[in-house]
Amino acid sequence: MTTPTATPATAYTARPIPHVTLKELRSADDAGREMVPVTDEEGGAPLRCCLRHSEPGESIALVSYAPLRRWAAGAGVDPGAYDEQGPVFIHAGECPGPRGAGLPFTGAHRTVRRYSADGRILGGRLVERAEDFEPAFDEAFTDPEVALVHVRAVEYGCFLYEVRRS
């Protein structure tokens, strides 16, 4: 089972793709495609199963994932047009989950996108430096309407991880 990682002295937790969801994605992704494992020759792919970059030689897969759709289904809401599906890297086989604490993937421009309890986008914030993540989460969760945030890569728009209040 995956364990979320948290930055020391923070109330925010970076959540990897849940273990049960990973098992499903390894059979058929959210676009209905079978997983195609590859050996990562170079390393550096952002793995959403363990919230770290891949290492050369690891067996990984690029799968389609709809994080808001899956969250909304569990919450009993319909995200409507905000439902998005996109590519994420995962380990092709079982993964022990995150190693240690800390917010992952903070070394590049990111978007912190806010969602309401009914699955609607409430806004977002561009984060350009690692030290700006905590204030972005503070700002997001100061709004009582915000149920969760997604951290996304700016250059590709890909989902990296979800953050909720502790």
C-alpha positions in Angstrom: 0.0 0.0 0.0 1.3 3.5 -0.8 1.9 5.9 1.9 1.6 9.6 1.3 4.6 11.8 1.8 4.5 15.0 3.8 6.9 17.9 4.2 8.1 18.1 7.8 6.2 20.7 9.8 3.4 21.0 7.2 -0.2 20.1 7.2 -0.1 19.2 3.5 0.3 15.7 2.1 1.4 14.8 -1.4 -0.6 11.8 -2.4 0.7 9.3 -5.0 -1.8 7.4 -7.2 -3.5 4.9 -4.8 -2.3 1.3 -4.8 -5.7 0.0 -5.9 -5.8 2.4 -8.8 -2.3 1.5 -9.9 -3.4 -2.2 -10.1 -6.3 -1.1 -12.4 -4.1 1.1 -14.5 -1.6 -1.8 -15.0 -4.5 -3.8 -16.5 -6.2 -1.1 -18.5 -5.6 2.6 -18.2 -8.3 5.3 -18.0 -8.4 5.4 -21.9 -9.0 1.6 -22.0 -5.5 0.8 -23.3 -3.4 -2.1 -22.0 -0.2 -1.1 -20.3 3.0 -1.3 -22.4 6.1 -1.7 -20.1 9.4 -0.3 -21.3 12.8 -0.2 -19.8 13.7 3.4 -19.0 17.2 3.7 -20.4 17.8 7.3 -19.3 15.9 7.7 -16.1 14.3 10.9 -14.9 10.6 10.1 -15.6 8.4 11.5 -12.8 6.8 8.4 -11.3 3.3 9.0 -9.9 3.3 5.7 -7.9 6.2 6.6 -5.7 6.6 10.3 -6.3 10.2 10.2 -7.4 12.1 10.2 -10.7 12.8 6.9 -12.3 16.3 5.5 -12.4 18.0 4.1 -15.5 17.1 0.5 -16.1 13.7 0.5 -14.3 10.6 -1.0 -15.9 8.0 1.8 -16.3 4.9 2.5 -18.3 3.2 5.6 -19.6 -0.6 5.3 -18.9 -3.6 7.5 -19.2 -5.0 8.6 -15.9 -8.1 10.7 -15.0 -7.4 11.8 -11.4 -10.4 14.2 -11.0 -12.8 11.6 -12.5 -11.6 9.0 -10.1 -11.8 11.4 -7.1 -15.2 12.6 -8.1 -16.5 9.0 -8.4 -15.4 8.4 -4.9 -17.0 11.6 -3.7 -20.2 11.0 -5.5 -20.0 14.1 -7.7 -19.8 14.7 -11.5 -16.8 16.8 -12.5 -18.5 17.5 -15.8 -16.3 19.3 -18.4 -13.5 19.6 -15.8 -12.8 15.8 -16.2 -9.4 15.5 -17.7 -7.3 12.5 -18.6 -3.6 12.6 -19.4 -0.3 10.7 -19.4 1.5 9.7 -16.2 4.5 7.5 -15.7 4.2 4.6 -13.2 6.3 1.5 -12.4 5.3 -1.4 -14.6 5.2 -3.7 -11.6 4.4 -3.4 -7.9 6.0 -0.4 -6.2 6.6 0.2 -2.5 5.4 3.7 -2.8 7.1 7.0 -1.7 10.4 6.8 0.2 10.6 9.4 2.9 9.1 12.8 3.4 9.0 16.0 1.4 7.1 17.5 -1.5 8.2 15.9 -4.8 8.9 17.4 -8.1 9.4 21.0 -6.9 12.4 21.7 -9.1 10.4 23.3 -12.0 7.5 25.5 -12.7 4.2 24.0 -11.5 0.6 24.9 -11.4 -1.3 24.4 -8.1 -4.9 23.9 -9.3 -7.8 24.1 -6.8 -11.0 22.1 -6.9 -14.3 22.4 -5.0 -16.1 19.5 -3.3 -18.3 19.2 -6.4 -15.3 18.8 -8.7 -15.2 22.3 -10.2 -12.0 24.3 -10.8 -11.8 27.2 -8.4 -8.6 28.7 -9.7 -4.9 28.1 -9.6 -1.5 29.5 -9.0 1.8 29.3 -10.8 4.6 28.1 -8.5 8.1 28.9 -9.7 10.3 28.0 -6.7 10.4 25.1 -4.2 9.8 27.5 -1.3 6.6 28.8 -2.9 4.7 25.5 -2.6 3.7 25.9 1.0 2.4 29.4 0.5 0.4 28.2 -2.5 -1.2 25.4 -0.5 -1.8 27.9 2.4 -3.6 30.2 0.0 -5.6 27.4 -1.6 -6.8 25.8 1.7 -7.6 29.2 3.3 -10.6 29.1 1.0 -13.1 26.7 2.7 -14.6 25.8 -0.7 -11.3 24.1 -1.8 -11.5 20.3 -1.3 -8.2 19.3 -2.9 -5.5 20.6 -5.2 -3.6 19.1 -8.1 0.0 19.9 -8.7 0.6 19.8 -12.4 3.6 20.3 -14.7 3.5 23.6 -16.6 5.3 22.4 -19.7 3.0 19.5 -20.4 0.0 20.1 -18.1 0.4 16.6 -16.7 -0.9 15.6 -13.3 1.9 15.1 -10.8 0.1 14.6 -7.5 -2.8 15.6 -5.3 -2.8 17.5 -2.1 -5.5 17.6 0.5 -5.8 19.0 4.0 -4.5 16.6 6.6 
